[in-house]
Amino acid sequence: MSSVEVTKAEISRDGPSLHLHFISTRLPYRPPVKWGPFNAVYFELAFEGVESSSVRKFQSHDGSAVRMWDHAGKILLTCEGAVRLSMTCQFMRIIKISGLLQSL
């Protein structure tokens, strides 16, 4: 996903895990009807069994590009832009996806 706003990245030694929260202004192709007034999507993802992680930059404004892919049974994640981080883990869970009304 390109042009997302990362709002939180939380690393915990339990697991170890990384929770990533971000907002995208790109709505799904067919959003739920109840999302009618919303103009953004909020994501909260949990990455478990983190094997390596690196945070090189974390600015409070501007966009980032988040990319995930499978490599040899592991999940690789990179984030470039206002937030620069990378991570390798064993699995991912979707904690929350919800519609959001952002002021313009």
VMD Tcl script that builds the backbone (N, CA, C; Angstrom):
set m [mol new atoms 312]
animate dup $m
set s [atomselect $m all]
$s set {name element resname resid chain x y z} {
  {N N MET 1 A 0.848 -1.167 0.000}
  {CA C MET 1 A 0.000 0.000 0.000}
  {C C MET 1 A 0.895 1.231 0.000}
  {N N SER 2 A 0.614 2.105 -0.920}
  {CA C SER 2 A 1.395 3.330 -0.956}
  {C C SER 2 A 0.618 4.460 -0.302}
  {N N SER 3 A 1.324 5.439 0.137}
  {CA C SER 3 A 0.751 6.653 0.714}
  {C C SER 3 A -0.172 6.376 1.904}
  {N N VAL 4 A 0.361 5.682 2.896}
  {CA C VAL 4 A -0.362 5.466 4.150}
  {C C VAL 4 A 0.287 6.319 5.228}
  {N N GLU 5 A -0.461 6.590 6.281}
  {CA C GLU 5 A 0.073 7.326 7.424}
  {C C GLU 5 A 0.220 6.351 8.587}
  {N N VAL 6 A 1.450 6.023 8.940}
  {CA C VAL 6 A 1.702 5.131 10.070}
  {C C VAL 6 A 1.502 5.939 11.348}
  {N N THR 7 A 0.584 5.471 12.200}
  {CA C THR 7 A 0.275 6.202 13.428}
  {C C THR 7 A 0.922 5.588 14.664}
  {N N LYS 8 A 1.277 4.289 14.567}
  {CA C LYS 8 A 1.871 3.636 15.736}
  {C C LYS 8 A 2.593 2.368 15.301}
  {N N ALA 9 A 3.753 2.133 15.878}
  {CA C ALA 9 A 4.488 0.876 15.720}
  {C C ALA 9 A 4.966 0.495 17.111}
  {N N GLU 10 A 4.470 -0.621 17.603}
  {CA C GLU 10 A 4.759 -1.032 18.980}
  {C C GLU 10 A 5.447 -2.390 18.968}
  {N N ILE 11 A 6.642 -2.450 19.531}
  {CA C ILE 11 A 7.411 -3.690 19.582}
  {C C ILE 11 A 7.365 -4.228 21.008}
  {N N SER 12 A 7.069 -5.530 21.121}
  {CA C SER 12 A 6.986 -6.173 22.433}
  {C C SER 12 A 7.877 -7.411 22.440}
  {N N ARG 13 A 8.538 -7.668 23.547}
  {CA C ARG 13 A 9.395 -8.850 23.617}
  {C C ARG 13 A 8.579 -10.131 23.752}
  {N N ASP 14 A 7.310 -10.016 24.184}
  {CA C ASP 14 A 6.440 -11.191 24.269}
  {C C ASP 14 A 6.089 -11.625 22.859}
  {N N GLY 15 A 6.536 -12.777 22.473}
  {CA C GLY 15 A 6.268 -13.288 21.123}
  {C C GLY 15 A 7.534 -13.551 20.334}
  {N N PRO 16 A 8.433 -12.657 20.151}
  {CA C PRO 16 A 8.245 -11.202 20.161}
  {C C PRO 16 A 7.257 -10.776 19.081}
  {N N SER 17 A 6.685 -9.589 19.243}
  {CA C SER 17 A 5.660 -9.132 18.303}
  {C C SER 17 A 5.839 -7.659 17.965}
  {N N LEU 18 A 5.220 -7.271 16.864}
  {CA C LEU 18 A 5.183 -5.876 16.441}
  {C C LEU 18 A 3.753 -5.569 16.028}
  {N N HIS 19 A 3.150 -4.537 16.598}
  {CA C HIS 19 A 1.811 -4.089 16.208}
  {C C HIS 19 A 1.979 -2.822 15.385}
  {N N LEU 20 A 1.361 -2.807 14.214}
  {CA C LEU 20 A 1.473 -1.672 13.307}
  {C C LEU 20 A 0.086 -1.099 13.058}
  {N N HIS 21 A -0.067 0.208 13.258}
  {CA C HIS 21 A -1.330 0.914 13.041}
  {C C HIS 21 A -1.094 1.929 11.927}
  {N N PHE 22 A -1.984 1.955 10.941}
  {CA C PHE 22 A -1.835 2.948 9.881}
  {C C PHE 22 A -3.176 3.284 9.252}
  {N N ILE 23 A -3.196 4.418 8.541}
  {CA C ILE 23 A -4.403 4.923 7.884}
  {C C ILE 23 A -4.125 5.047 6.396}
  {N N SER 24 A -5.070 4.574 5.591}
  {CA C SER 24 A -4.980 4.698 4.139}
  {C C SER 24 A -6.203 5.453 3.627}
  {N N THR 25 A -5.996 6.337 2.675}
  {CA C THR 25 A -7.135 7.037 2.069}
  {C C THR 25 A -7.666 6.272 0.866}
  {N N ARG 26 A -7.104 5.116 0.599}
  {CA C ARG 26 A -7.589 4.272 -0.495}
  {C C ARG 26 A -8.626 3.300 0.067}
  {N N LEU 27 A -9.881 3.523 -0.302}
  {CA C LEU 27 A -10.974 2.678 0.186}
  {C C LEU 27 A -11.037 1.377 -0.605}
  {N N PRO 28 A -11.631 0.318 -0.027}
  {CA C PRO 28 A -11.815 -0.928 -0.768}
  {C C PRO 28 A -12.703 -0.707 -1.989}
  {N N TYR 29 A -12.615 -1.623 -2.947}
  {CA C TYR 29 A -13.406 -1.527 -4.173}
  {C C TYR 29 A -14.897 -1.431 -3.858}
  {N N ARG 30 A -15.382 -2.262 -2.962}
  {CA C ARG 30 A -16.790 -2.239 -2.545}
  {C C ARG 30 A -16.857 -2.157 -1.020}
  {N N PRO 31 A -16.720 -0.965 -0.483}
  {CA C PRO 31 A -16.766 -0.847 0.983}
  {C C PRO 31 A -18.162 -1.168 1.508}
  {N N PRO 32 A -18.260 -1.592 2.765}
  {CA C PRO 32 A -19.576 -1.845 3.354}
  {C C PRO 32 A -20.450 -0.587 3.277}
  {N N VAL 33 A -21.754 -0.782 3.161}
  {CA C VAL 33 A -22.697 0.336 3.060}
  {C C VAL 33 A -22.547 1.285 4.249}
  {N N LYS 34 A -22.323 0.731 5.442}
  {CA C LYS 34 A -22.202 1.574 6.638}
  {C C LYS 34 A -20.969 2.481 6.594}
  {N N TRP 35 A -20.064 2.259 5.641}
  {CA C TRP 35 A -18.889 3.109 5.482}
  {C C TRP 35 A -19.185 4.329 4.616}
  {N N GLY 36 A -20.427 4.552 4.256}
  {CA C GLY 36 A -20.820 5.648 3.371}
  {C C GLY 36 A -20.134 6.975 3.616}
  {N N PRO 37 A -20.107 7.486 4.853}
  {CA C PRO 37 A -19.502 8.803 5.083}
  {C C PRO 37 A -17.971 8.781 5.214}
  {N N PHE 38 A -17.360 7.596 5.243}
  {CA C PHE 38 A -15.928 7.513 5.526}
  {C C PHE 38 A -15.075 7.772 4.288}
  {N N ASN 39 A -13.913 8.371 4.509}
  {CA C ASN 39 A -13.000 8.659 3.400}
  {C C ASN 39 A -11.602 8.073 3.631}
  {N N ALA 40 A -11.478 7.195 4.622}
  {CA C ALA 40 A -10.193 6.553 4.912}
  {C C ALA 40 A -10.445 5.212 5.604}
  {N N VAL 41 A -9.392 4.403 5.674}
  {CA C VAL 41 A -9.469 3.091 6.321}
  {C C VAL 41 A -8.362 3.001 7.369}
  {N N TYR 42 A -8.733 2.547 8.569}
  {CA C TYR 42 A -7.786 2.361 9.667}
  {C C TYR 42 A -7.443 0.876 9.765}
  {N N PHE 43 A -6.162 0.559 9.831}
  {CA C PHE 43 A -5.687 -0.817 9.944}
  {C C PHE 43 A -4.881 -0.976 11.229}
  {N N GLU 44 A -5.091 -2.100 11.896}
  {CA C GLU 44 A -4.229 -2.498 13.008}
  {C C GLU 44 A -3.837 -3.949 12.758}
  {N N LEU 45 A -2.543 -4.181 12.557}
  {CA C LEU 45 A -2.029 -5.511 12.248}
  {C C LEU 45 A -1.052 -5.942 13.335}
  {N N ALA 46 A -1.058 -7.233 13.662}
  {CA C ALA 46 A -0.123 -7.792 14.643}
  {C C ALA 46 A 0.773 -8.796 13.935}
  {N N PHE 47 A 2.061 -8.618 14.069}
  {CA C PHE 47 A 3.047 -9.527 13.495}
  {C C PHE 47 A 3.670 -10.300 14.650}
  {N N GLU 48 A 3.537 -11.622 14.605}
  {CA C GLU 48 A 3.979 -12.481 15.712}
  {C C GLU 48 A 5.196 -13.301 15.298}
  {N N GLY 49 A 5.966 -13.713 16.286}
  {CA C GLY 49 A 7.173 -14.486 16.009}
  {C C GLY 49 A 8.193 -13.667 15.237}
  {N N VAL 50 A 8.369 -12.419 15.650}
  {CA C VAL 50 A 9.305 -11.523 14.958}
  {C C VAL 50 A 10.725 -12.063 15.130}
  {N N GLU 51 A 11.411 -12.228 14.007}
  {CA C GLU 51 A 12.782 -12.739 14.024}
  {C C GLU 51 A 13.811 -11.628 13.878}
  {N N SER 52 A 13.449 -10.569 13.163}
  {CA C SER 52 A 14.349 -9.416 13.032}
  {C C SER 52 A 13.502 -8.179 12.785}
  {N N SER 53 A 13.984 -7.047 13.279}
  {CA C SER 53 A 13.274 -5.787 13.043}
  {C C SER 53 A 14.272 -4.643 13.100}
  {N N SER 54 A 13.944 -3.588 12.375}
  {CA C SER 54 A 14.795 -2.403 12.342}
  {C C SER 54 A 13.912 -1.184 12.132}
  {N N VAL 55 A 14.059 -0.194 12.992}
  {CA C VAL 55 A 13.354 1.082 12.841}
  {C C VAL 55 A 14.427 2.143 12.636}
  {N N ARG 56 A 14.390 2.799 11.472}
  {CA C ARG 56 A 15.423 3.770 11.142}
  {C C ARG 56 A 14.922 5.206 11.145}
  {N N LYS 57 A 13.597 5.383 11.097}
  {CA C LYS 57 A 13.039 6.740 11.029}
  {C C LYS 57 A 11.574 6.668 11.442}
  {N N PHE 58 A 11.103 7.682 12.188}
  {CA C PHE 58 A 9.690 7.729 12.574}
  {C C PHE 58 A 9.279 9.187 12.705}
  {N N GLN 59 A 8.765 9.759 11.611}
  {CA C GLN 59 A 8.282 11.133 11.608}
  {C C GLN 59 A 6.783 11.144 11.834}
  {N N SER 60 A 6.285 12.253 12.355}
  {CA C SER 60 A 4.868 12.324 12.704}
  {C C SER 60 A 3.961 12.680 11.533}
  {N N HIS 61 A 4.508 13.189 10.438}
  {CA C HIS 61 A 3.668 13.562 9.300}
  {C C HIS 61 A 4.266 13.021 8.010}
  {N N ASP 62 A 3.497 13.071 6.950}
  {CA C ASP 62 A 3.855 12.592 5.614}
  {C C ASP 62 A 3.545 11.109 5.480}
  {N N GLY 63 A 3.547 10.668 4.234}
  {CA C GLY 63 A 3.138 9.310 3.925}
  {C C GLY 63 A 4.294 8.330 3.880}
  {N N SER 64 A 3.926 7.071 3.897}
  {CA C SER 64 A 4.872 5.967 3.788}
  {C C SER 64 A 4.260 4.915 2.876}
  {N N ALA 65 A 5.092 4.034 2.370}
  {CA C ALA 65 A 4.631 2.894 1.579}
  {C C ALA 65 A 4.890 1.633 2.394}
  {N N VAL 66 A 3.848 0.835 2.613}
  {CA C VAL 66 A 3.966 -0.413 3.364}
  {C C VAL 66 A 3.831 -1.561 2.373}
  {N N ARG 67 A 4.795 -2.478 2.420}
  {CA C ARG 67 A 4.767 -3.644 1.539}
  {C C ARG 67 A 5.020 -4.901 2.367}
  {N N MET 68 A 4.263 -5.969 2.046}
  {CA C MET 68 A 4.433 -7.261 2.704}
  {C C MET 68 A 4.495 -8.332 1.638}
  {N N TRP 69 A 5.313 -9.335 1.871}
  {CA C TRP 69 A 5.365 -10.463 0.964}
  {C C TRP 69 A 5.858 -11.693 1.706}
  {N N ASP 70 A 5.634 -12.856 1.080}
  {CA C ASP 70 A 6.034 -14.146 1.634}
  {C C ASP 70 A 7.383 -14.522 1.031}
  {N N HIS 71 A 8.310 -14.949 1.878}
  {CA C HIS 71 A 9.617 -15.395 1.404}
  {C C HIS 71 A 10.037 -16.607 2.227}
  {N N ALA 72 A 10.043 -17.758 1.594}
  {CA C ALA 72 A 10.464 -19.008 2.245}
  {C C ALA 72 A 9.682 -19.276 3.532}
  {N N GLY 73 A 8.368 -19.042 3.490}
  {CA C GLY 73 A 7.513 -19.313 4.640}
  {C C GLY 73 A 7.539 -18.254 5.729}
  {N N LYS 74 A 8.214 -17.160 5.497}
  {CA C LYS 74 A 8.264 -16.043 6.444}
  {C C LYS 74 A 7.582 -14.832 5.818}
  {N N ILE 75 A 7.082 -13.938 6.658}
  {CA C ILE 75 A 6.494 -12.685 6.184}
  {C C ILE 75 A 7.553 -11.600 6.314}
  {N N LEU 76 A 7.795 -10.911 5.225}
  {CA C LEU 76 A 8.708 -9.774 5.229}
  {C C LEU 76 A 7.879 -8.512 5.078}
  {N N LEU 77 A 8.198 -7.485 5.838}
  {CA C LEU 77 A 7.499 -6.207 5.779}
  {C C LEU 77 A 8.537 -5.100 5.662}
  {N N THR 78 A 8.262 -4.152 4.770}
  {CA C THR 78 A 9.080 -2.940 4.703}
  {C C THR 78 A 8.152 -1.741 4.696}
  {N N CYS 79 A 8.624 -0.692 5.274}
  {CA C CYS 79 A 7.908 0.578 5.302}
  {C C CYS 79 A 8.932 1.647 4.953}
  {N N GLU 80 A 8.658 2.424 3.908}
  {CA C GLU 80 A 9.582 3.462 3.448}
  {C C GLU 80 A 8.844 4.781 3.329}
  {N N GLY 81 A 9.484 5.845 3.739}
  {CA C GLY 81 A 8.894 7.181 3.671}
  {C C GLY 81 A 9.095 7.890 4.995}
  {N N ALA 82 A 8.027 8.502 5.515}
  {CA C ALA 82 A 8.106 9.196 6.807}
  {C C ALA 82 A 8.493 8.233 7.921}
  {N N VAL 83 A 8.076 6.981 7.774}
  {CA C VAL 83 A 8.472 5.914 8.695}
  {C C VAL 83 A 9.265 4.897 7.890}
  {N N ARG 84 A 10.445 4.568 8.382}
  {CA C ARG 84 A 11.279 3.566 7.725}
  {C C ARG 84 A 11.525 2.436 8.707}
  {N N LEU 85 A 10.943 1.270 8.394}
  {CA C LEU 85 A 11.176 0.096 9.221}
  {C C LEU 85 A 11.142 -1.144 8.353}
  {N N SER 86 A 11.740 -2.201 8.848}
  {CA C SER 86 A 11.690 -3.496 8.172}
  {C C SER 86 A 11.595 -4.570 9.245}
  {N N MET 87 A 11.037 -5.734 8.845}
  {CA C MET 87 A 10.774 -6.766 9.823}
  {C C MET 87 A 10.563 -8.095 9.123}
  {N N THR 88 A 10.944 -9.181 9.786}
  {CA C THR 88 A 10.676 -10.544 9.335}
  {C C THR 88 A 9.981 -11.261 10.485}
  {N N CYS 89 A 8.881 -11.972 10.168}
  {CA C CYS 89 A 8.149 -12.673 11.230}
  {C C CYS 89 A 7.571 -13.979 10.713}
  {N N GLN 90 A 6.968 -14.744 11.619}
  {CA C GLN 90 A 6.402 -16.043 11.279}
  {C C GLN 90 A 4.954 -15.953 10.802}
  {N N PHE 91 A 4.144 -15.073 11.403}
  {CA C PHE 91 A 2.759 -14.928 10.943}
  {C C PHE 91 A 2.193 -13.571 11.323}
  {N N MET 92 A 1.043 -13.250 10.722}
  {CA C MET 92 A 0.399 -11.958 10.920}
  {C C MET 92 A -1.073 -12.168 11.251}
  {N N ARG 93 A -1.610 -11.305 12.110}
  {CA C ARG 93 A -3.045 -11.303 12.412}
  {C C ARG 93 A -3.597 -9.920 12.124}
  {N N ILE 94 A -4.817 -9.887 11.607}
  {CA C ILE 94 A -5.520 -8.614 11.441}
  {C C ILE 94 A -6.289 -8.373 12.729}
  {N N ILE 95 A -5.948 -7.308 13.436}
  {CA C ILE 95 A -6.627 -6.972 14.682}
  {C C ILE 95 A -7.876 -6.150 14.388}
  {N N LYS 96 A -7.742 -5.175 13.487}
  {CA C LYS 96 A -8.876 -4.291 13.218}
  {C C LYS 96 A -8.741 -3.640 11.845}
  {N N ILE 97 A -9.858 -3.560 11.148}
  {CA C ILE 97 A -9.993 -2.760 9.929}
  {C C ILE 97 A -11.311 -2.019 10.071}
  {N N SER 98 A -11.267 -0.697 9.984}
  {CA C SER 98 A -12.507 0.065 10.137}
  {C C SER 98 A -12.477 1.317 9.279}
  {N N GLY 99 A -13.676 1.783 8.946}
  {CA C GLY 99 A -13.809 3.031 8.213}
  {C C GLY 99 A -13.500 4.202 9.125}
  {N N LEU 100 A -13.038 5.293 8.518}
  {CA C LEU 100 A -12.608 6.449 9.296}
  {C C LEU 100 A -12.950 7.712 8.518}
  {N N LEU 101 A -13.429 8.717 9.222}
  {CA C LEU 101 A -13.707 10.015 8.600}
  {C C LEU 101 A -12.595 10.966 9.003}
  {N N GLN 102 A -11.759 11.304 8.025}
  {CA C GLN 102 A -10.659 12.233 8.278}
  {C C GLN 102 A -11.049 13.615 7.809}
  {N N SER 103 A -10.650 14.623 8.566}
  {CA C SER 103 A -10.904 15.995 8.120}
  {C C SER 103 A -9.948 16.311 6.978}
  {N N LEU 104 A -10.424 17.076 6.021}
  {CA C LEU 104 A -9.599 17.395 4.849}
  {C C LEU 104 A -8.765 18.611 5.057}
}
mol reanalyze $m
mol bondsrecalc $m
mol representation Tube
mol addrep $m
